[in-house]
C-alpha cells in the first residue's frame, strides 16, 4: 500500500511513515538483493519529498544522504555512505585492481581490463558499487556492461562512475 503524501509536507524532511519505509525497503531489496533494505534504511531514516510532485526524493540518516530515488524509474542512486552500509550483502559490486583504485576513488571510470570480480546479477544500466581488492568502497556508478561481460572483456568502459569516495569531502 502506498501512502499519499499531502502537499503541505512536500519539500520538508519528515520521519518516515511505516508504509513508506516498507516501500523504500522493498525497492532496495529488489534492486540490490534480499535483506538489503533493512541494512540501508534503518528505522530512524528521514525522507525528503519533491516540492513539485510530493514523491520520495532523498533518504537521509543523521543528516547524511544515503540514496536518491530516481524519478525516471523509481530505483535508487546510492551515495558513498549508502554504499558503505550495504557493500557486504549487496549483489551489485565490482572489484577492481588495487593499482587503479586511486584513479577510481577520484571519480575515474572503471575499464573492463581492470575488473577482477563482478557479481553475476549485474545487468547493463544497474547501480553498482566499485570496491578495491580489500573490499573498501571506492565509488558508485552505473554499469555499462553486464557482470559477465565485465569479466570477459579486456577493452572499454565497464562502469560509468558517478561519484568517487575522494570527491565526497
C-alpha positions as CSV (number, residue, x, y, z in Angstrom):
1,X,0.0,0.0,0.0
2,X,1.4,3.4,-0.9
3,X,0.8,6.4,1.4
4,X,-0.2,9.5,-0.4
5,X,1.8,12.5,0.9
6,X,-0.1,15.7,1.3
7,X,1.3,18.7,-0.5
8,X,1.9,20.5,2.8
9,X,4.7,18.0,3.5
10,X,6.4,18.5,0.2
11,X,10.0,19.8,0.3
12,X,10.4,19.0,4.0
13,X,12.1,16.2,5.8
14,X,10.0,14.0,8.0
15,X,10.5,10.9,9.9
16,X,9.4,8.0,7.6
17,X,5.9,6.7,8.0
18,X,5.6,2.9,8.3
19,X,4.1,2.3,4.8
20,X,6.7,4.5,3.1
21,X,9.5,2.7,5.0
22,X,8.2,-0.6,3.8
23,X,8.1,0.6,0.3
24,X,11.6,2.0,0.1
25,X,13.0,-1.1,1.7
26,X,11.2,-3.4,-0.8
27,X,12.6,-1.3,-3.7
28,X,16.1,-1.7,-2.2
29,X,15.6,-5.5,-1.7
30,X,14.6,-5.8,-5.4
31,X,17.4,-3.6,-6.7
32,X,20.3,-4.7,-4.5
33,X,19.3,-8.1,-3.1
34,X,17.1,-9.6,-0.4
35,X,17.6,-8.2,3.1
36,X,19.5,-5.1,1.9
37,X,16.5,-2.7,2.5
38,X,16.8,-3.1,6.3
39,X,20.5,-2.5,6.3
40,X,20.3,0.5,4.0
41,X,17.2,2.1,5.7
42,X,17.0,1.6,9.4
43,X,14.0,2.8,11.5
44,X,15.3,6.4,12.1
45,X,15.8,7.5,8.4
46,X,14.4,10.7,7.2
47,X,12.8,11.3,3.8
48,X,12.7,14.4,1.7
49,X,9.9,14.7,-0.8
50,X,9.9,16.6,-4.1
51,X,8.5,20.1,-3.7
52,X,6.8,19.9,-7.1
53,X,5.4,16.3,-7.1
54,X,5.3,15.2,-3.5
55,X,7.2,12.0,-4.4
56,X,10.1,10.5,-2.5
57,X,13.3,12.1,-3.5
58,X,16.1,11.8,-0.9
59,X,16.7,9.4,2.0
60,X,18.9,10.6,4.9
61,X,20.3,9.1,8.1
62,X,21.5,11.6,10.7
63,X,21.8,14.3,8.1
64,X,23.8,12.2,5.7
65,X,22.2,11.3,2.3
66,X,22.1,7.5,1.8
67,X,20.2,7.4,-1.5
68,X,18.2,9.3,-4.1
69,X,15.1,7.8,-5.7
70,X,15.3,8.4,-9.4
71,X,12.0,9.8,-10.8
72,X,12.5,8.2,-14.2
73,X,12.4,4.6,-13.0
74,X,11.8,4.6,-9.2
75,X,15.1,3.0,-8.4
76,X,17.8,4.3,-6.1
77,X,21.1,6.0,-6.9
78,X,23.4,5.4,-3.9
79,X,25.7,7.8,-2.2
80,X,29.1,6.6,-0.9
81,X,27.6,6.5,2.6
82,X,24.7,4.3,1.4
83,X,27.2,2.0,-0.5
84,X,29.3,1.5,2.6
85,X,26.2,0.4,4.6
86,X,25.3,-2.4,2.1
87,X,28.5,-3.4,0.3
88,X,28.9,-6.7,2.2
89,X,25.5,-8.0,1.3
90,X,24.5,-6.3,-2.0
91,X,24.6,-8.2,-5.3
92,X,25.9,-5.2,-7.2
93,X,29.7,-4.9,-6.5
94,X,32.5,-4.7,-9.0
95,X,36.1,-5.3,-7.7
96,X,39.0,-3.5,-9.4
97,X,42.7,-4.0,-9.2
98,X,44.4,-2.1,-6.4
99,X,46.7,-0.3,-8.8
100,X,43.8,1.7,-10.3
101,X,41.9,2.2,-7.0
102,X,43.3,5.8,-6.6
103,X,42.0,6.8,-10.1
104,X,38.6,5.3,-9.4
105,X,38.5,6.8,-5.9
106,X,38.9,10.2,-7.5
107,X,35.9,9.6,-9.9
108,X,37.5,8.0,-12.9
109,X,35.5,5.4,-14.8
110,X,36.2,1.7,-14.5
111,X,37.6,-0.1,-17.5
112,X,36.9,-3.8,-18.2
113,X,40.6,-4.7,-18.2
114,X,40.9,-3.6,-14.5
115,X,37.9,-5.6,-13.3
116,X,38.9,-8.5,-11.0
117,X,35.4,-9.6,-10.0
118,X,31.9,-8.6,-10.8
119,X,28.6,-10.0,-9.5
120,X,26.7,-12.2,-11.9
121,X,23.4,-10.4,-11.1
122,X,24.7,-7.1,-12.6
123,X,23.0,-6.0,-15.8
124,X,23.6,-3.1,-18.1
125,X,22.5,0.3,-16.5
126,X,22.3,-1.2,-13.0
127,X,23.5,0.8,-10.0
128,X,26.9,-0.6,-8.9
129,X,29.4,-0.2,-6.0
130,X,33.0,-0.2,-7.0
131,X,35.4,-1.7,-4.4
132,X,39.1,-2.5,-4.3
133,X,40.6,-5.9,-3.6
134,X,40.3,-5.3,0.1
135,X,36.5,-4.7,-0.3
136,X,36.8,-0.9,0.5
137,X,34.2,1.2,-1.3
138,X,35.8,3.4,-3.9
139,X,32.9,4.7,-6.0
140,X,29.3,4.3,-7.1
141,X,28.1,4.4,-10.6
142,X,26.2,2.8,-13.4
143,X,27.1,-0.5,-15.2
144,X,27.9,-0.1,-18.9
145,X,28.4,-3.9,-19.3
146,X,26.8,-6.9,-17.5
147,X,28.8,-8.6,-14.8
148,X,29.7,-11.5,-17.1
149,X,30.9,-9.0,-19.8
150,X,33.0,-7.0,-17.3
151,X,34.9,-10.2,-16.5
152,X,35.2,-11.3,-20.1
153,X,36.0,-8.1,-22.0
154,X,39.5,-6.6,-22.0
155,X,38.6,-3.2,-23.6
156,X,36.1,-0.4,-23.0
157,X,34.4,1.2,-20.0
158,X,32.7,-1.3,-17.6
159,X,31.3,1.2,-15.1
160,X,30.5,4.9,-15.6
161,X,31.4,6.3,-12.2
162,X,29.0,9.0,-10.8
163,X,30.9,9.7,-7.6
164,X,34.2,8.6,-6.2
165,X,34.9,8.4,-2.4
166,X,37.6,11.0,-2.8
167,X,35.0,13.5,-4.2
168,X,32.7,13.2,-1.1
169,X,34.8,15.6,1.1
